[in-house]
Amino acid sequence: MPIALFASLTAHPAHRTALEQALRHMVEASRREPGNLRYDLFVRGDDAATFDLFELYADAAAVAAHRASTHYQAFREQIGGWLAAPVDVRSSHVLDLAPLNS
């Protein structure tokens, strides 16, 4: 059963650009993971320092593999001092999902 993650990250103003660049790298690397179905990056219209991720994984094993990946571990170590607030991650089980585009 697919699992969706919704993550929000807010940068200190001085680190906004660096965080965006690191997130763009995460998007590229995470989309190549075998169990990843979507990995989308958004910036809030009312708060340019806050980024939102929508992640969709095939199952819990794919989520675990993502969190164990080298690029995820390096990202988490890199961004610690850049954040104005703790990362907010929410997990949801899919009830009704539109067909994924190939």
C-alpha positions as CSV (number, residue, x, y, z in Angstrom):
1,M,0.0,0.0,0.0
2,P,1.5,3.4,-1.0
3,I,2.6,5.8,1.8
4,A,2.6,9.6,1.4
5,L,4.9,11.9,3.3
6,F,4.3,15.6,3.7
7,A,7.4,17.5,4.9
8,S,7.9,21.2,5.6
9,L,11.3,22.8,6.1
10,T,11.8,26.5,7.0
11,A,15.1,28.1,6.4
12,H,16.9,30.8,8.3
13,P,16.8,33.8,5.9
14,A,20.6,33.6,5.4
15,H,20.4,29.9,4.4
16,R,17.3,30.0,2.2
17,T,19.2,29.6,-1.1
18,A,21.4,26.9,0.2
19,L,18.4,25.0,1.5
20,E,16.7,25.3,-1.8
21,Q,19.8,23.9,-3.7
22,A,20.1,21.0,-1.2
23,L,16.4,20.2,-1.7
24,R,16.7,20.3,-5.4
25,H,19.5,17.8,-5.1
26,M,17.3,15.6,-2.9
27,V,14.5,15.7,-5.5
28,E,16.9,14.5,-8.2
29,A,18.4,11.7,-6.1
30,S,15.1,10.6,-4.5
31,R,13.2,10.3,-7.7
32,R,15.7,7.7,-8.8
33,E,15.0,5.4,-5.8
34,P,13.3,2.2,-6.8
35,G,10.3,2.5,-4.4
36,N,9.7,6.2,-5.0
37,L,6.6,7.1,-6.9
38,R,6.7,10.9,-6.5
39,Y,9.0,13.5,-4.9
40,D,7.7,17.0,-5.5
41,L,9.1,20.3,-4.1
42,F,7.0,23.4,-3.4
43,V,7.7,26.9,-2.0
44,R,5.0,28.6,0.0
45,G,3.5,31.6,-1.7
46,D,3.2,33.5,1.6
47,D,6.5,32.4,3.0
48,A,9.4,32.1,0.6
49,A,11.6,30.6,3.3
50,T,9.4,27.6,3.8
51,F,9.5,24.6,1.4
52,D,7.1,21.7,1.3
53,L,7.7,18.2,-0.1
54,F,5.1,15.7,-1.2
55,E,6.6,12.3,-1.3
56,L,4.9,9.1,-2.4
57,Y,6.4,5.6,-1.8
58,A,5.3,2.2,-2.9
59,D,5.3,0.9,0.7
60,A,7.0,1.1,4.1
61,A,10.1,-0.6,2.9
62,A,10.6,2.1,0.3
63,V,10.2,4.8,3.0
64,A,12.8,3.0,5.1
65,A,15.2,2.7,2.1
66,H,14.8,6.4,1.4
67,R,15.7,7.3,5.0
68,A,18.7,5.0,5.0
69,S,20.0,6.3,1.6
70,T,23.3,8.1,1.5
71,H,21.8,11.2,-0.1
72,Y,19.1,11.5,2.6
73,Q,21.6,11.0,5.5
74,A,24.0,13.6,4.0
75,F,21.1,16.0,3.5
76,R,20.0,15.7,7.1
77,E,23.5,16.3,8.4
78,Q,24.1,19.3,6.0
79,I,20.9,21.3,6.8
80,G,20.9,21.2,10.6
81,G,22.2,24.7,11.1
82,W,20.1,26.1,8.2
83,L,16.7,25.6,9.7
84,A,14.6,28.1,11.6
85,A,12.4,25.3,13.0
86,P,12.4,21.5,13.2
87,V,11.5,19.6,10.1
88,D,7.8,18.8,10.2
89,V,7.0,15.4,8.6
90,R,3.5,13.8,8.4
91,S,2.8,10.4,7.1
92,S,-0.4,9.2,5.5
93,H,-1.7,6.0,4.1
94,V,-3.3,6.4,0.7
95,L,-7.1,5.9,0.5
96,D,-7.8,7.2,-3.0
97,L,-5.0,8.0,-5.4
98,A,-5.4,9.3,-8.9
99,P,-3.5,7.1,-11.4
100,L,0.2,8.0,-11.6
101,N,1.4,9.2,-15.0
102,S,4.1,7.1,-16.5
